[in-house]
């Protein structure tokens, strides 16, 4: 009975750790993914409006969304546990800086009135945004895969705990019957 209690406590601790990991890390990463995607969308909207209208308010909106993206990316980096996810988050950061650089270069050309090939910048920015969006989708898929793996391991632990409980219960029952037979036999 004591060994069963120790085993149960260990299994419950393991289950608690896995559920805390899913709730406090993986779900937060999914929320950060949503925030990153929303910030990127806001950035692209402001970038396009600024290039078209040259209104400083849209440039400021871009910078505000860029800071939100960067803040959320820093939080995601702090929560990432696997080297693969961490590498992907680093790549997302690099892609994001590349997109901002393209926008800043084009914005500087627009402000100074320097002639340039707008379609070239538009295509490069679209490619950068598409690559960034694909990396964000990959991040989402990786986090979901991690959650599924943890839930699967949790289920396996529950099944294993049930099997051990059955085995201990059955052996205790058999031992109880054997002891009662021995006691009955020694009395007679």
N, CA, C and O of each residue as an XYZ file, in Angstrom:
752
protein
N       0.835     -1.192      0.000
C       0.000      0.000      0.000
C       0.876      1.251      0.000
O       0.577      2.222     -0.695
N       1.959      1.225      0.783
C       2.843      2.382      0.839
C       3.513      2.609     -0.510
O       3.630      3.742     -0.977
N       3.952      1.513     -1.132
C       4.601      1.667     -2.443
C       3.617      2.194     -3.476
O       3.993      2.954     -4.369
N       2.358      1.791     -3.356
C       1.334      2.289     -4.272
C       1.117      3.785     -4.060
O       0.937      4.532     -5.022
N       1.134      4.216     -2.812
C       0.969      5.641     -2.521
C       2.133      6.446     -3.091
O       1.922      7.510     -3.673
N       3.349      5.953     -2.932
C       4.523      6.647     -3.465
C       4.441      6.718     -4.985
O       4.723      7.754     -5.585
N       4.051      5.603     -5.599
C       3.917      5.567     -7.060
C       2.856      6.560     -7.523
O       3.064      7.300     -8.485
N       1.717      6.569     -6.830
C       0.634      7.492     -7.188
C       1.077      8.939     -7.074
O       0.781      9.753     -7.949
N       1.780      9.261     -6.007
C       2.262     10.632     -5.811
C       3.232     11.023     -6.934
O       3.185     12.141     -7.448
N       4.106     10.087     -7.302
C       5.059     10.368     -8.388
C       4.329     10.577     -9.709
O       4.666     11.487    -10.467
N       3.334      9.742     -9.989
C       2.577      9.881    -11.240
C       1.787     11.186    -11.256
O       1.736     11.872    -12.277
N       1.175     11.526    -10.134
C       0.423     12.785    -10.056
C       1.355     13.984    -10.257
O       0.984     14.952    -10.920
N       2.547     13.924     -9.693
C       3.524     14.990     -9.902
C       3.912     15.117    -11.356
O       4.037     16.220    -11.887
N       4.101     13.979    -11.993
C       4.444     13.975    -13.430
C       3.313     14.592    -14.251
O       3.554     15.398    -15.150
N       2.073     14.204    -13.931
C       0.910     14.750    -14.649
C       0.787     16.253    -14.417
O       0.489     17.009    -15.342
N       1.020     16.683    -13.168
C       0.964     18.113    -12.859
C       1.997     18.891    -13.672
O       1.699     19.955    -14.214
N       3.216     18.350    -13.753
C       4.276     19.025    -14.512
C       3.920     19.160    -15.984
O       4.156     20.201    -16.597
N       3.351     18.103    -16.546
C       2.983     18.152    -17.967
C       1.859     19.151    -18.188
O       1.919     19.949    -19.123
N       0.821     19.121    -17.332
C      -0.288     20.057    -17.517
C       0.168     21.501    -17.306
O      -0.268     22.395    -18.031
N       1.036     21.741    -16.325
C       1.567     23.103    -16.136
C       2.356     23.542    -17.367
O       2.260     24.691    -17.797
N       3.119     22.638    -17.920
C       3.907     22.952    -19.106
C       3.000     23.353    -20.268
O       3.277     24.323    -20.975
N       1.921     22.606    -20.459
C       0.993     22.930    -21.556
C       0.313     24.269    -21.291
O       0.214     25.111    -22.184
N      -0.153     24.460    -20.061
C      -0.906     25.675    -19.744
C      -0.008     26.909    -19.699
O      -0.349     27.946    -20.267
N       1.137     26.799    -19.026
C       1.965     27.977    -18.779
C       2.984     28.267    -19.875
O       3.525     29.371    -19.932
N       3.255     27.301    -20.743
C       4.228     27.535    -21.809
C       3.585     27.432    -23.191
O       3.596     28.388    -23.967
N       3.034     26.275    -23.482
C       2.541     26.035    -24.837
C       1.341     26.903    -25.196
O       1.286     27.455    -26.295
N       0.372     27.030    -24.277
C      -0.771     27.893    -24.566
C      -0.346     29.352    -24.695
O      -0.886     30.089    -25.519
N       0.609     29.762    -23.891
C       1.118     31.138    -23.989
C       1.811     31.323    -25.345
O       1.674     32.372    -25.974
N       2.547     30.312    -25.789
C       3.189     30.398    -27.115
C       2.142     30.518    -28.224
O       2.348     31.255    -29.188
N       1.026     29.804    -28.096
C      -0.042     29.930    -29.097
C      -0.640     31.332    -29.071
O      -0.934     31.903    -30.121
N      -0.819     31.886    -27.877
C      -1.322     33.262    -27.774
C      -0.329     34.255    -28.369
O      -0.721     35.202    -29.051
N       0.955     34.034    -28.109
C       1.982     34.912    -28.678
C       2.004     34.798    -30.203
O       2.229     35.787    -30.899
N       1.771     33.598    -30.713
C       1.697     33.421    -32.173
C       0.590     34.293    -32.754
O       0.785     34.955    -33.773
N      -0.576     34.291    -32.102
C      -1.693     35.126    -32.566
C      -1.300     36.607    -32.534
O      -1.595     37.359    -33.463
N      -0.638     37.008    -31.463
C      -0.212     38.404    -31.344
C       0.815     38.766    -32.412
O       0.781     39.866    -32.966
N       1.725     37.843    -32.700
C       2.731     38.081    -33.746
C       2.062     38.236    -35.104
O       2.400     39.139    -35.869
N       1.112     37.354    -35.402
C       0.414     37.429    -36.691
C      -0.380     38.731    -36.808
O      -0.395     39.357    -37.868
N      -1.035     39.136    -35.729
C      -1.810     40.387    -35.747
C      -0.893     41.597    -35.919
O      -1.214     42.521    -36.666
N       0.247     41.591    -35.228
C       1.193     42.708    -35.351
C       1.751     42.782    -36.769
O       1.901     43.870    -37.323
N       2.056     41.628    -37.353
C       2.564     41.621    -38.739
C       1.517     42.170    -39.700
O       1.841     42.929    -40.614
N       0.275     41.788    -39.493
C      -0.788     42.296    -40.366
C      -0.922     43.817    -40.222
O      -1.089     44.524    -41.216
N      -0.849     44.310    -38.996
C      -0.928     45.753    -38.769
C       0.266     46.467    -39.418
O       0.117     47.535    -40.011
N       1.438     45.864    -39.295
C       2.629     46.441    -39.934
C       2.433     46.574    -41.434
O       2.691     47.633    -42.005
N       1.979     45.505    -42.073
C       1.847     45.532    -43.540
C       0.785     46.545    -43.970
O       0.944     47.226    -44.982
N      -0.294     46.639    -43.196
C      -1.320     47.623    -43.537
C      -0.769     49.043    -43.447
O      -0.981     49.856    -44.347
N      -0.068     49.336    -42.368
C       0.509     50.676    -42.191
C       1.601     50.955    -43.214
O       1.719     52.073    -43.716
N       2.393     49.943    -43.519
C       3.461     50.113    -44.514
C       2.869     50.495    -45.871
O       3.343     51.431    -46.515
N       1.848     49.782    -46.300
C       1.225     50.067    -47.607
C       0.595     51.452    -47.633
O       0.713     52.177    -48.620
N      -0.074     51.815    -46.544
C      -0.708     53.134    -46.476
C       0.344     54.243    -46.464
O       0.158     55.287    -47.091
N       1.440     54.018    -45.756
C       2.482     55.042    -45.717
C       3.094     55.224    -47.103
O       3.301     56.354    -47.546
N       3.382     54.133    -47.781
C       4.002     54.225    -49.103
C       3.062     54.935    -50.068
O       3.506     55.724    -50.902
N       1.773     54.662    -49.958
C       0.806     55.299    -50.856
C       0.563     56.764    -50.517
O       0.530     57.615    -51.406
N       0.393     57.055    -49.234
C      -0.041     58.400    -48.820
C       1.057     59.274    -48.232
O       0.883     60.488    -48.119
N       2.179     58.681    -47.856
C       3.291     59.393    -47.216
C       2.878     60.129    -45.945
O       3.418     61.187    -45.622
N       1.926     59.563    -45.239
C       1.430     60.159    -43.993
C       2.237     59.588    -42.825
O       2.284     58.372    -42.636
N       2.867     60.459    -42.050
C       3.716     60.046    -40.933
C       2.968     59.189    -39.924
O       3.576     58.341    -39.271
N       1.669     59.390    -39.783
C       0.874     58.604    -38.827
C       0.946     57.117    -39.161
O       0.977     56.277    -38.262
N       0.973     56.794    -40.448
C       1.067     55.386    -40.834
C       2.469     54.824    -40.567
O       2.619     53.647    -40.240
N       3.480     55.667    -40.708
C       4.833     55.222    -40.376
C       4.925     54.959    -38.868
O       5.513     53.969    -38.435
N       4.340     55.855    -38.087
C       4.327     55.673    -36.633
C       3.548     54.413    -36.251
O       3.943     53.689    -35.336
N       2.436     54.151    -36.955
C       1.652     52.932    -36.721
C       2.461     51.689    -37.036
O       2.374     50.681    -36.334
N       3.254     51.769    -38.108
C       4.139     50.655    -38.457
C       5.128     50.398    -37.325
O       5.313     49.259    -36.899
N       5.763     51.467    -36.843
C       6.755     51.314    -35.775
C       6.141     50.756    -34.491
O       6.757     49.939    -33.806
N       4.940     51.194    -34.173
C       4.254     50.695    -32.979
C       3.983     49.189    -33.116
O       4.232     48.422    -32.185
N       3.473     48.776    -34.276
C       3.214     47.350    -34.516
C       4.525     46.575    -34.534
O       4.580     45.437    -34.067
N       5.585     47.187    -35.073
C       6.894     46.524    -35.115
C       7.399     46.255    -33.691
O       7.933     45.184    -33.404
N       7.220     47.244    -32.808
C       7.641     47.067    -31.412
C       6.829     45.976    -30.725
O       7.374     45.180    -29.960
N       5.514     45.939    -31.000
C       4.674     44.874    -30.438
C       5.162     43.506    -30.906
O       5.260     42.567    -30.116
N       5.465     43.405    -32.198
C       5.964     42.145    -32.749
C       7.250     41.758    -32.045
O       7.414     40.613    -31.622
N       8.155     42.707    -31.920
C       9.449     42.433    -31.309
C       9.297     42.014    -29.846
O       9.977     41.093    -29.393
N       8.410     42.683    -29.105
C       8.163     42.346    -27.697
C       7.602     40.929    -27.581
O       8.048     40.154    -26.735
N       6.631     40.589    -28.422
C       6.043     39.251    -28.400
C       7.054     38.187    -28.815
O       7.051     37.078    -28.280
N       7.908     38.524    -29.760
C       8.931     37.579    -30.204
C       9.933     37.309    -29.076
O      10.375     36.174    -28.893
N      10.283     38.336    -28.336
C      11.193     38.172    -27.192
C      10.558     37.268    -26.143
O      11.241     36.419    -25.570
N       9.283     37.434    -25.885
C       8.578     36.578    -24.921
C       8.534     35.132    -25.421
O       8.728     34.199    -24.642
N       8.278     34.947    -26.715
C       8.240     33.591    -27.285
C       9.605     32.928    -27.175
O       9.707     31.738    -26.876
N      10.638     33.700    -27.416
C      12.005     33.171    -27.321
C      12.291     32.692    -25.901
O      12.944     31.666    -25.711
N      11.807     33.425    -24.910
C      12.032     33.050    -23.519
C      11.285     31.765    -23.146
O      11.731     31.027    -22.268
N      10.170     31.495    -23.797
C       9.370     30.307    -23.479
C       9.767     29.074    -24.281
O       9.454     27.950    -23.887
N      10.447     29.275    -25.393
C      10.792     28.145    -26.265
C      11.707     27.174    -25.535
O      12.717     27.575    -24.958
N      11.352     25.910    -25.564
C      12.134     24.881    -24.879
C      12.955     24.033    -25.850
O      14.057     23.596    -25.516
N      12.430     23.804    -27.030
C      13.161     22.943    -27.958
C      14.122     23.776    -28.809
O      13.826     24.922    -29.147
N      15.262     23.200    -29.148
C      16.219     23.930    -29.995
C      15.630     24.266    -31.368
O      15.954     25.299    -31.954
N      14.762     23.386    -31.875
C      14.144     23.632    -33.186
C      13.247     24.859    -33.144
O      13.296     25.709    -34.033
N      12.417     24.943    -32.088
C      11.523     26.093    -31.965
C      12.316     27.365    -31.730
O      11.988     28.415    -32.283
N      13.343     27.281    -30.926
C      14.178     28.452    -30.669
C      14.845     28.931    -31.958
O      14.913     30.133    -32.218
N      15.335     27.993    -32.761
C      15.959     28.352    -34.044
C      14.937     29.003    -34.971
O      15.252     29.969    -35.666
N      13.712     28.475    -34.982
C      12.664     29.054    -35.826
C      12.320     30.468    -35.363
O      12.136     31.362    -36.190
N      12.232     30.674    -34.064
C      11.923     32.009    -33.536
C      13.051     32.983    -33.891
O      12.793     34.138    -34.229
N      14.293     32.516    -33.814
C      15.429     33.359    -34.231
C      15.299     33.726    -35.712
O      15.542     34.869    -36.100
N      14.915     32.750    -36.526
C      14.741     32.987    -37.969
C      13.617     33.994    -38.213
O      13.737     34.872    -39.068
N      12.535     33.864    -37.464
C      11.426     34.817    -37.587
C      11.923     36.224    -37.263
O      11.560     37.183    -37.944
N      12.742     36.348    -36.239
C      13.304     37.650    -35.885
C      14.163     38.221    -37.005
O      14.080     39.410    -37.312
N      14.979     37.382    -37.606
C      15.833     37.823    -38.714
C      14.994     38.252    -39.911
O      15.267     39.280    -40.532
N      13.965     37.458    -40.234
C      13.071     37.811    -41.344
C      12.351     39.126    -41.069
O      12.163     39.945    -41.968
N      11.957     39.311    -39.830
C      11.234     40.524    -39.457
C      12.119     41.759    -39.608
O      11.673     42.791    -40.110
N      13.356     41.651    -39.179
C      14.298     42.772    -39.345
C      14.522     43.045    -40.831
O      14.616     44.202    -41.240
N      14.607     41.994    -41.637
C      14.769     42.167    -43.081
C      13.600     42.920    -43.697
O      13.794     43.786    -44.550
N      12.381     42.589    -43.263
C      11.191     43.282    -43.758
C      11.228     44.753    -43.353
O      10.927     45.632    -44.161
N      11.596     45.015    -42.104
C      11.659     46.396    -41.646
C      12.713     47.180    -42.420
O      12.507     48.349    -42.749
N      13.825     46.548    -42.706
C      14.899     47.210    -43.456
C      14.421     47.599    -44.855
O      14.687     48.704    -45.328
N      13.716     46.683    -45.505
C      13.166     46.997    -46.833
C      12.214     48.195    -46.757
O      12.277     49.108    -47.580
N      11.340     48.170    -45.761
C      10.393     49.267    -45.605
C      11.106     50.582    -45.316
O      10.780     51.612    -45.906
N      12.078     50.546    -44.411
C      12.818     51.771    -44.077
C      13.562     52.324    -45.289
O      13.596     53.535    -45.507
N      14.157     51.427    -46.077
C      14.855     51.869    -47.289
C      13.894     52.552    -48.252
O      14.185     53.626    -48.779
N      12.751     51.921    -48.474
C      11.780     52.506    -49.397
C      11.205     53.802    -48.838
O      10.999     54.760    -49.583
N      10.943     53.840    -47.525
C      10.398     55.048    -46.907
C      11.376     56.217    -47.065
O      10.966     57.347    -47.328
N      12.666     55.935    -46.903
C      13.675     56.982    -47.063
C      13.682     57.499    -48.504
O      13.797     58.703    -48.735
N      13.560     56.590    -49.464
C      13.507     57.005    -50.871
C      12.268     57.846    -51.142
O      12.339     58.837    -51.870
N      11.134     57.462    -50.565
C       9.889     58.216    -50.768
C       9.992     59.606    -50.137
O       9.541     60.592    -50.720
N      10.581     59.678    -48.954
C      10.682     60.971    -48.267
C      11.560     61.953    -49.032
O      11.258     63.143    -49.112
N      12.652     61.435    -49.593
C      13.585     62.322    -50.293
C      13.179     62.567    -51.737
O      13.748     63.430    -52.406
N      12.198     61.812    -52.222
C      11.763     61.984    -53.607
C      12.720     61.366    -54.611
O      12.649     61.662    -55.803
N      13.613     60.511    -54.138
C      14.574     59.841    -55.015
C      13.842     58.830    -55.891
O      13.060     58.023    -55.385
N      14.086     58.866    -57.190
C      13.426     57.885    -58.071
C      13.910     56.456    -57.751
O      15.092     56.223    -57.494
N      12.993     55.548    -57.775
C      13.325     54.134    -57.539
C      12.250     53.281    -58.207
O      11.217     53.785    -58.645
N      12.516     51.987    -58.274
C      11.569     51.064    -58.900
C      10.656     50.511    -57.809
O      11.020     49.579    -57.093
N       9.462     51.099    -57.691
C       8.531     50.749    -56.615
C       8.107     49.286    -56.686
O       7.958     48.632    -55.654
N       7.915     48.771    -57.893
C       7.458     47.383    -58.026
C       8.495     46.400    -57.477
O       8.143     45.344    -56.950
N       9.762     46.753    -57.605
C      10.824     45.887    -57.080
C      10.729     45.804    -55.553
O      10.799     44.718    -54.977
N      10.571     46.957    -54.908
C      10.427     46.965    -53.453
C       9.150     46.247    -53.019
O       9.149     45.498    -52.042
N       8.071     46.484    -53.751
C       6.798     45.841    -53.418
C       6.943     44.319    -53.466
O       6.474     43.621    -52.567
N       7.584     43.810    -54.502
C       7.774     42.359    -54.631
C       8.681     41.821    -53.520
O       8.404     40.768    -52.944
N       9.752     42.539    -53.225
C      10.668     42.076    -52.177
C       9.975     42.071    -50.813
O      10.166     41.149    -50.019
N       9.176     43.097    -50.546
C       8.450     43.150    -49.272
C       7.396     42.050    -49.210
O       7.221     41.418    -48.168
N       6.694     41.817    -50.315
C       5.696     40.741    -50.341
C       6.349     39.392    -50.096
O       5.821     38.568    -49.348
N       7.499     39.163    -50.725
C       8.232     37.915    -50.492
C       8.639     37.791    -49.026
O       8.523     36.723    -48.425
N       9.117     38.897    -48.461
C       9.536     38.879    -47.055
C       8.349     38.587    -46.133
O       8.468     37.794    -45.199
N       7.217     39.219    -46.392
C       6.015     39.012    -45.570
C       5.505     37.577    -45.732
O       5.116     36.943    -44.751
N       5.505     37.065    -46.963
C       5.044     35.689    -47.184
C       5.947     34.680    -46.480
O       5.459     33.718    -45.885
N       7.245     34.893    -46.545
C       8.185     33.998    -45.864
C       8.003     34.090    -44.356
O       8.051     33.079    -43.655
N       7.796     35.286    -43.868
C       7.563     35.504    -42.436
C       6.260     34.846    -41.995
O       6.215     34.213    -40.940
N       5.213     34.986    -42.781
C       3.919     34.369    -42.449
C       4.041     32.840    -42.452
O       3.458     32.168    -41.600
N       4.781     32.305    -43.389
C       4.991     30.848    -43.431
C       5.766     30.381    -42.203
O       5.455     29.330    -41.643
N       6.755     31.135    -41.784
C       7.515     30.787    -40.580
C       6.612     30.840    -39.342
O       6.745     30.012    -38.440
N       5.707     31.803    -39.299
C       4.759     31.877    -38.183
C       3.812     30.676    -38.182
O       3.487     30.142    -37.122
N       3.371     30.251    -39.368
C       2.521     29.054    -39.454
C       3.293     27.813    -38.976
O       2.738     26.947    -38.300
N       4.561     27.746    -39.333
C       5.394     26.627    -38.888
C       5.534     26.651    -37.368
O       5.488     25.604    -36.721
N       5.703     27.834    -36.804
C       5.792     27.965    -35.347
C       4.520     27.428    -34.693
O       4.581     26.675    -33.722
N       3.378     27.821    -35.232
C       2.089     27.367    -34.696
C       1.996     25.848    -34.757
O       1.579     25.209    -33.791
N       2.382     25.275    -35.883
C       2.327     23.818    -36.043
C       3.270     23.115    -35.067
O       2.926     22.070    -34.514
N       4.450     23.681    -34.856
C       5.407     23.078    -33.926
C       4.871     23.081    -32.498
O       5.015     22.094    -31.777
N       4.262     24.171    -32.095
C       3.716     24.262    -30.735
C       2.555     23.281    -30.577
O       2.439     22.612    -29.550
N       1.698     23.198    -31.592
C       0.590     22.244    -31.522
C       1.106     20.809    -31.448
O       0.564     19.989    -30.707
N       2.137     20.512    -32.206
C       2.718     19.167    -32.182
C       3.282     18.865    -30.794
O       3.152     17.746    -30.298
N       3.901     19.853    -30.177
C       4.425     19.681    -28.818
C       3.296     19.392    -27.837
O       3.418     18.511    -26.986
N       2.208     20.127    -27.955
C       1.057     19.908    -27.065
C       0.507     18.499    -27.258
O       0.226     17.804    -26.282
N       0.352     18.079    -28.493
C      -0.165     16.739    -28.775
C       0.766     15.680    -28.188
O       0.299     14.693    -27.618
N       2.065     15.874    -28.321
C       3.024     14.933    -27.745
C       2.912     14.856    -26.236
O       2.971     13.770    -25.659
N       2.749     16.007    -25.594
C       2.629     16.028    -24.133
C       1.331     15.364    -23.677
O       1.322     14.618    -22.698
N       0.250     15.633    -24.378
C      -1.032     15.021    -24.016
C      -0.973     13.512    -24.236
O      -1.540     12.750    -23.452
N      -0.300     13.081    -25.284
C      -0.138     11.646    -25.535
C       0.658     10.998    -24.410
O       0.286      9.934    -23.915
N       1.753     11.639    -24.006
C       2.548     11.100    -22.888
C       1.731     11.089    -21.594
O       1.848     10.166    -20.787
N       0.922     12.099    -21.407
C       0.061     12.161    -20.228
C      -0.934     11.000    -20.236
O      -1.169     10.365    -19.207
N      -1.510     10.732    -21.397
C      -2.445      9.621    -21.527
C      -1.742      8.295    -21.245
O      -2.299      7.425    -20.575
N      -0.531      8.142    -21.752
C       0.232      6.915    -21.501
C       0.516      6.743    -20.009
O       0.472      5.627    -19.493
N       0.801      7.828    -19.331
C       1.056      7.763    -17.894
C      -0.202      7.356    -17.142
O      -0.130      6.595    -16.176
N      -1.352      7.855    -17.576
C      -2.616      7.493    -16.932
C      -2.891      6.007    -17.130
O      -3.277      5.314    -16.188
N      -2.693      5.516    -18.352
C      -2.907      4.093    -18.636
C      -1.953      3.243    -17.805
O      -2.356      2.236    -17.222
N      -0.703      3.646    -17.752
C       0.297      2.904    -16.971
C      -0.074      2.910    -15.486
O       0.035      1.884    -14.816
N      -0.506      4.045    -14.980
C      -0.908      4.128    -13.567
C      -2.105      3.228    -13.307
O      -2.176      2.582    -12.261
N      -3.038      3.175    -14.235
C      -4.200      2.291    -14.087
C      -3.788      0.829    -14.070
O      -4.299      0.042    -13.273
N      -2.864      0.469    -14.949
C      -2.379     -0.918    -14.989
C      -1.657     -1.289    -13.693
O      -1.859     -2.378    -13.156
N      -0.832     -0.399    -13.204
C      -0.112     -0.664    -11.952
C      -1.104     -0.773    -10.796
O      -0.963     -1.641     -9.935
N      -2.098      0.099    -10.777
C      -3.107      0.055     -9.721
C      -3.851     -1.279     -9.747
O      -4.075     -1.891     -8.702
N      -4.231     -1.726    -10.938
C      -4.893     -3.022    -11.063
C      -3.996     -4.157    -10.575
O      -4.451     -5.044     -9.854
N      -2.731     -4.129    -10.966
C      -1.799     -5.181    -10.560
C      -1.612     -5.194     -9.050
O      -1.612     -6.261     -8.437
N      -1.454     -4.024     -8.444
C      -1.272     -3.945     -6.995
C      -2.542     -4.392     -6.283
O      -2.473     -5.109     -5.285
N      -3.696     -3.977     -6.785
C      -4.966     -4.376     -6.176
C      -5.151     -5.884     -6.262
O      -5.526     -6.527     -5.281
N      -4.885     -6.444     -7.438
C      -5.028     -7.894     -7.609
C      -4.054     -8.644     -6.711
O      -4.443     -9.618     -6.066
N      -2.813     -8.217     -6.656
C      -1.836     -8.915     -5.806
C      -2.184     -8.765     -4.327
O      -1.979     -9.693     -3.545
N      -2.710     -7.599     -3.940
C      -3.131     -7.411     -2.545
C      -4.306     -8.317     -2.210
O      -4.366     -8.879     -1.116
N      -5.235     -8.463     -3.140
C      -6.378     -9.340     -2.937
C      -5.925    -10.793     -2.795
O      -6.362    -11.501     -1.888
N      -5.051    -11.227     -3.694
C      -4.528    -12.594     -3.628
C      -3.768    -12.797     -2.329
O      -3.947    -13.821     -1.669
N      -2.924    -11.849     -1.945
C      -2.172    -11.949     -0.700
C      -3.111    -12.006      0.505
O      -2.880    -12.768      1.444
N      -4.165    -11.199      0.471
C      -5.158    -11.212      1.554
C      -5.841    -12.563      1.668
O      -6.052    -13.066      2.772
N      -6.188    -13.155      0.528
C      -6.842    -14.473      0.531
C      -5.880    -15.540      1.060
O      -6.264    -16.387      1.867
N      -4.627    -15.492      0.598
C      -3.631    -16.461      1.044
C      -3.418    -16.340      2.551
O      -3.365    -17.354      3.247
N      -3.296    -15.128      3.061
C      -3.090    -14.918      4.496
C      -4.301    -15.415      5.279
O      -4.141    -16.057      6.317
N      -5.501    -15.129      4.800
C      -6.693    -15.580      5.520
C      -6.794    -17.100      5.504
O      -7.237    -17.691      6.489
N      -6.397    -17.745      4.415
C      -6.388    -19.209      4.359
C      -5.364    -19.776      5.336
O      -5.643    -20.752      6.033
N      -4.190    -19.174      5.389
C      -3.164    -19.628      6.331
C      -3.617    -19.457      7.774
O      -3.389    -20.331      8.610
N      -4.255    -18.338      8.061
C      -4.736    -18.096      9.427
C      -5.838    -19.099      9.755
O      -5.847    -19.657     10.853
N      -6.752    -19.338      8.845
C      -7.838    -20.288      9.071
C      -7.285    -21.683      9.263
O      -7.759    -22.419     10.129
N      -6.307    -22.059      8.489
C      -5.700    -23.387      8.570
C      -4.953    -23.555      9.894
O      -5.003    -24.624     10.503
N      -4.260    -22.500     10.342
C      -3.508    -22.613     11.600
C      -4.451    -22.684     12.799
O      -4.092    -23.258     13.827
N      -5.643    -22.116     12.687
C      -6.613    -22.176     13.777
C      -7.167    -23.594     13.902
O      -7.388    -24.067     15.017
N      -7.392    -24.267     12.804
C      -7.985    -25.604     12.856
C      -6.989    -26.691     12.930
O      -7.358    -27.865     12.978
